[in-house]
Amino acid sequence: MARFHQLRIAAVEQLTDDSVTLTFEVPPALREEYRYAPGQHLAIRRFVDGTEIRRTYSICAPAPHPERDSEPETLRVGVRFVEGGAFSTYALKEVAVGDELEVMTPAGRFTLEPAPGRYAAVVGGSGITPVLSIVTTLLEREPHATFCLIRSDRTAASTMFLEEVADLKDRWPDRFQLVTVLSREEQQSGLDSGRLDEERLATLLPALLPVEEVAGWFLCGPFGLVQGAEKTLRGLGVTRQRIHEEIFHVDDGLASPAPATTAAPAHSTVTVTLDGRSGTWPVQDGESLLDTVLRNRADAPYACKGGVCGTCRAFRVSGEVRMNRNFALEPEETEAGYVLACQSHPATDTVELDFDR
């Protein structure tokens, strides 16, 4: 069960003009709870003028080795400034060493358990953050694995973790391949500038590596880039099971909510199992199932409320729901019965969800 704990900030590092890393100290009593898999994220909570703000940031450090140092002493996340962003503004301009913030225990299924094979990623902007953890962990633990990273950024100056990625190339020159594309700046060598759209990826990917031999593709970044990369890979014959996605930003003009296929019931209730306790409550007109639960259980897990992070994933035990949007669950998860509570609305008189599964 995801929980918040107060963690002290041990370091604040400026990466670019508009991004920083925050390193949190994990006290010994909490290290087991904060054990994480490469690619997972943290939700951070703060209150401003009585209003609760939650934001999700990916862990960028390699995961602790399960046999040698399985309990993390620190957690490091990358934060990029978002215009008008309540938390990112605070992180870049106010956060200082010694401050304490409420940090949720790690969550997320955009992960890779190190195993032999060929892997690749297409990332844009801050989408490098979880992939940095994934690729570093993989190369450190598995000598029979290789990784190809295709990353897109606006300019060299805006590129997060530039030195860390260069270090990967120095440490594993035969096992790590890096391709950088800048959309707003010409490079002295390498690929021409411009966006990584479907047409460009369809030409680039087969030229870089044998696409059909890649065991896992990891796509992370803005909605348009991730969706374009997925379409390209499917067109190149890659099965959906080998494609893993995490969306960092969704433009509502590009991703509208799914249309309602059934009329919502006039009166409905939701029964929820959460942290071993159950309750049944009426769903108010127009509210999501998550909002219904939050009115009665403040400990319900969530972070973004936008269908992106997957923190509010729950198993649908009975009843039917309509999800407005889903950018976090894999097809096999929805087929198995999982839903995003923040995007789910009742389509039957009664719905039962289990957050503990």
Helices and strands as residue ranges (DSSP letters): E 4-16, E 19-25, G 28-30, E 41-48, E 51-58, E 74-80, H 86-93, E 100-104, E 117-124, G 125-127, H 128-141, E 145-153, H 162-171, E 176-182, H 198-208, G 211-213, E 214-222, H 223-235, G 240-242, E 243-249, E 269-274, E 277-282, H 289-296, E 313-318, E 321-323, H 331-336, E 338-340, G 341-343, E 344-346, E 350-354
